[in-house]
Amino acid sequence: MTKLLKAISSFVLIAILSACSTTKKTTTTAKLQGFKYNYCAPGIPYLQNEIPWRDSVKVDLSKTNISAHDQLLCQILGIGNAINELWILKQDRSQESISKQVMLRQKITSRLLLAQTQLQAVAAELDCEGERSDMAAAYLDGLNSKRNTKLTVGSVIIGALTTVATAVISKNSVQTAVGIGGGLLGAGLGALTINPKGKQLEFYHDHNLLSTIWTEPKNNTDYPEFVWEMLHEKSFSNKGDITLSQSIKNRWLQFEFDGRIDQDQETLLFGKGGYYRSDDLHTRANMINQLQSTIRSLNQDLTSLIAFITKME
């Protein structure tokens, strides 16, 4: 009987230690250092040596039969004048005209290639950052799973010991005390397995593409200018009533935060980072994936313009 009581007391101590460690930050190791800092940010800032994009003066391209959608895209790309000149020159088959057409096509093609490259660059950063968040979340999920397994096993053993102890002990008062104590301890360990917080790790993101979408600053400092322009033109959204940027933000609020985000979580996700738990890392990865899908979809807008330019040959 004494041994059984000592065994149960030992498990009480284990439970207390487990409870105290539920919010403890994970120890810094080589693996954790790999998650800690943002290795996905571009080595050269997107806006460094950025070229002017938009046409300084809106060019009327109605004579070319171009769609309103593609005309706006030409304006953002800064190739309205080149498209207009190419349309006029294509009627002239002289050698001089053909030479000018070649030069204009090169200019247009270079601008389209740069735009596509910028879209791919941002998508690549988001892809990398999403995988980084997923890996960190999986690491914490593994730690939390092991912890829950230990607590579950402990709860089962305590239940078994309590049953044996109450059967062996003949004195009613002691039997009742052991039964109640063992039951409470088992319930306590069970409650710890559903602790939503779990372990934490350091996770930083100085270049945070989510933040710029969320805060909508007057001056863009994180995105290539072409990508930023596309995200802030209502005409490129399906309904045309809000910008793509606002649409992304609305989806985050609805699906990731259930309409409301608390200040601590907002600071963590849209700031420079800090100590993350698994749930927040999963949330970050989901938001990044949604943003990446929108960025990639902008290539669809370029497709119709490229087809129009091809027809001008």
C-alpha positions in Angstrom: 0.0 0.0 0.0 2.8 2.4 0.9 4.6 1.7 -2.4 1.4 2.4 -4.3 0.9 5.7 -2.6 4.5 6.6 -3.3 4.0 5.7 -7.0 0.9 7.9 -7.2 2.8 10.7 -5.5 5.6 10.4 -8.1 3.0 10.8 -10.9 1.7 13.9 -9.1 5.2 15.3 -9.3 5.4 14.4 -13.0 2.1 16.1 -13.7 3.1 19.3 -12.0 6.4 19.4 -14.0 4.5 18.7 -17.2 2.0 21.4 -16.5 4.8 23.9 -15.8 6.4 23.1 -19.1 3.4 23.5 -21.3 4.2 27.0 -22.2 8.0 26.8 -22.0 9.8 28.0 -25.0 11.8 25.3 -26.9 15.5 25.2 -26.4 17.7 26.8 -29.0 19.3 24.1 -31.2 20.9 24.0 -34.7 17.5 22.9 -36.1 15.7 25.8 -34.4 18.2 28.3 -35.7 17.3 27.1 -39.2 13.7 28.3 -38.6 14.5 31.4 -36.7 15.6 33.8 -39.4 14.1 34.7 -42.8 16.3 33.1 -45.5 13.5 33.7 -48.2 13.8 37.5 -48.5 15.4 38.7 -51.8 19.1 39.4 -51.7 18.5 42.6 -53.7 15.5 44.6 -52.7 12.7 44.6 -55.3 12.5 48.4 -55.5 16.3 48.9 -56.0 17.0 50.4 -59.4 13.3 50.2 -60.2 12.3 51.6 -63.6 9.3 53.9 -64.2 6.2 51.9 -65.1 3.0 53.8 -65.7 2.6 55.9 -68.9 3.0 59.5 -67.8 0.1 60.4 -70.1 -2.8 58.1 -70.9 -2.7 57.0 -74.5 -5.9 56.4 -76.4 -5.7 52.9 -78.0 -9.3 52.6 -79.0 -8.4 52.5 -82.7 -6.5 49.3 -82.1 -9.6 47.5 -80.9 -7.8 46.5 -77.7 -10.0 45.6 -74.7 -10.4 48.0 -71.9 -8.7 45.5 -69.6 -5.6 45.3 -71.8 -5.5 49.0 -72.4 -5.3 49.6 -68.6 -2.6 46.9 -68.4 -0.6 48.7 -71.2 -0.9 51.9 -69.2 0.4 50.2 -66.0 3.2 48.5 -68.0 4.1 51.9 -69.5 3.9 50.6 -73.1 0.8 52.5 -74.3 2.9 54.7 -76.7 4.8 51.7 -78.1 1.6 49.7 -78.8 0.1 52.8 -80.5 3.2 53.3 -82.7 3.3 49.6 -83.6 -0.3 49.6 -84.7 0.3 52.6 -87.0 3.5 51.3 -88.4 2.2 47.8 -89.2 0.4 49.2 -92.2 3.8 50.3 -93.6 5.9 47.6 -95.1 9.0 49.7 -95.8 12.4 48.7 -94.5 12.5 51.7 -92.2 9.1 50.8 -90.8 10.0 47.2 -90.3 13.1 48.2 -88.4 11.1 50.5 -86.1 8.6 47.7 -85.5 11.3 45.3 -84.4 12.6 47.9 -81.9 9.1 48.6 -80.6 8.5 44.8 -80.2 11.7 44.4 -78.3 10.7 47.2 -76.0 7.3 45.7 -75.4 8.7 42.2 -75.0 11.3 43.4 -72.5 8.7 45.1 -70.4 6.4 42.1 -70.4 9.3 39.8 -69.5 10.3 42.0 -66.6 6.7 42.1 -65.3 6.5 38.3 -65.5 9.8 38.0 -63.7 8.7 40.2 -60.9 5.5 38.2 -60.5 7.6 35.0 -60.4 10.1 36.5 -57.9 7.4 37.5 -55.4 5.6 34.1 -55.8 9.0 32.4 -55.2 9.6 34.3 -52.0 6.1 33.5 -50.8 6.6 29.8 -51.7 9.8 29.7 -49.7 8.3 31.5 -46.8 5.2 29.3 -46.8 7.4 26.2 -46.7 9.5 27.7 -43.9 6.3 28.3 -41.8 5.0 24.8 -42.6 8.3 23.2 -41.5 8.4 25.1 -38.2 4.8 24.2 -37.5 5.4 20.5 -38.3 8.4 20.6 -35.9 6.2 22.0 -33.1 3.4 19.6 -33.9 5.9 16.8 -33.4 7.0 18.1 -30.0 3.4 18.7 -28.9 2.4 15.2 -30.1 5.2 13.5 -28.0 4.1 15.5 -25.0 0.5 14.5 -25.3 1.5 10.9 -25.7 3.4 11.0 -22.5 0.5 12.6 -20.7 -1.9 10.1 -22.0 0.2 7.2 -21.0 0.7 8.8 -17.5 -3.1 9.2 -17.2 -3.7 5.5 -18.1 -1.0 4.3 -15.6 -2.4 6.5 -12.8 -5.9 5.2 -13.5 -4.6 1.6 -13.2 -2.6 2.3 -10.0 -5.6 4.1 -8.4 -7.9 1.1 -9.2 -5.4 -1.3 -7.7 -4.8 0.9 -4.6 -8.5 1.3 -3.8 -8.9 -2.5 -4.1 -6.0 -3.2 -1.8 -6.6 -0.6 0.8 -9.1 -1.7 3.4 -9.5 1.5 5.4 -12.5 3.4 3.9 -11.2 6.9 4.5 -7.8 6.2 2.9 -9.5 4.3 0.1 -11.7 7.3 -0.7 -8.9 9.8 -0.6 -6.7 7.7 -2.9 -9.7 7.2 -5.3 -10.5 10.9 -5.4 -6.8 12.0 -5.7 -6.1 9.5 -8.4 -9.2 10.5 -10.3 -8.4 14.2 -10.1 -4.8 13.6 -11.2 -5.9 11.5 -14.2 -8.4 14.2 -15.2 -5.7 16.9 -14.8 -3.4 15.0 -17.1 -6.2 14.5 -19.6 -6.9 18.3 -19.6 -3.2 19.0 -20.3 -3.4 17.0 -23.5 -5.9 19.5 -24.9 -3.9 22.5 -24.0 -4.1 24.6 -27.2 -0.9 26.5 -26.6 1.9 24.0 -26.4 5.5 24.7 -27.3 6.9 27.8 -28.9 9.9 28.7 -31.1 11.6 31.9 -32.4 10.5 32.8 -35.9 11.3 36.2 -37.5 10.4 37.8 -40.8 12.0 41.3 -41.3 10.7 41.3 -44.9 7.0 40.6 -44.3 4.9 40.6 -47.5 1.8 39.9 -45.4 2.3 43.2 -43.5 2.1 45.5 -46.5 -1.2 43.9 -47.6 -2.6 44.2 -44.1 -1.6 47.8 -43.3 -2.0 49.3 -46.8 0.8 51.9 -46.4 0.7 55.0 -48.6 4.2 54.2 -49.9 5.0 50.7 -51.0 8.4 49.5 -49.7 8.1 45.7 -50.2 6.7 44.8 -53.6 8.0 45.4 -57.1 6.1 48.4 -58.5 4.3 46.5 -61.2 3.0 43.9 -58.8 1.9 46.6 -56.3 0.0 48.4 -59.1 -1.8 45.3 -60.2 -2.8 44.5 -56.6 -4.4 47.9 -56.3 -6.4 48.2 -59.4 -10.1 47.3 -58.9 -10.4 46.4 -62.6 -8.3 43.2 -62.1 -10.6 41.7 -59.4 -13.5 39.5 -60.6 -16.2 41.9 -59.6 -14.3 45.1 -60.1 -15.6 46.7 -56.9 -12.5 46.3 -54.6 -8.8 45.8 -55.2 -7.1 42.4 -55.1 -5.2 43.6 -52.0 -8.5 44.3 -50.1 -10.0 41.1 -51.3 -7.1 39.1 -49.9 -7.3 41.0 -46.6 -11.1 40.3 -46.4 -10.5 36.6 -46.9 -7.9 36.5 -44.1 -10.3 38.2 -41.7 -13.1 35.8 -42.6 -11.4 32.5 -42.8 -8.3 32.8 -40.6 -9.5 35.1 -37.9 -13.3 34.6 -37.9 -13.9 38.3 -38.4 -11.7 39.5 -35.5 -8.0 39.4 -34.7 -6.5 40.1 -31.3 -3.7 42.7 -30.9 -1.0 40.2 -29.9 -1.7 37.9 -32.8 -1.8 40.9 -35.2 1.6 42.2 -33.9 3.1 38.7 -34.3 1.9 37.9 -37.8 2.2 41.3 -39.3 5.2 42.6 -37.5 8.8 41.4 -37.4 8.0 38.0 -35.8 8.8 36.6 -32.3 7.8 33.5 -30.4 5.4 31.4 -32.5 3.1 28.5 -31.5 2.1 25.9 -33.9 -1.4 27.3 -34.6 0.0 30.7 -35.5 2.5 29.2 -37.8 -0.2 27.2 -39.6 -2.3 30.4 -39.9 0.7 32.3 -41.3 1.3 29.5 -43.9 -2.4 29.6 -45.0 -2.3 33.3 -45.4 0.9 33.1 -47.5 -0.5 30.4 -49.7 -3.6 32.6 -50.4 -1.5 35.6 -51.3 0.8 33.5 -53.5 -2.2 32.2 -55.4 -3.4 35.7 -56.1 0.1 36.8 -57.2 0.3 33.8 -59.6 -3.1 34.5 -61.0 -1.9 37.9 -62.3 -0.2 36.0 -65.1 -3.7 35.4 -66.5 -4.1 39.2 -67.0 -0.9 39.2 -69.1 -2.0 36.3 -71.3 -4.7 38.3 -73.1 -2.3 41.2 -73.8 0.4 38.9 -75.1 -2.2 37.3 -77.4 -3.2 40.8 -78.7 0.4 41.8 -79.4 1.0 38.6 -81.2 -1.9 39.3 -83.5 -0.3 42.6 -84.5 2.5 40.8 -86.3 
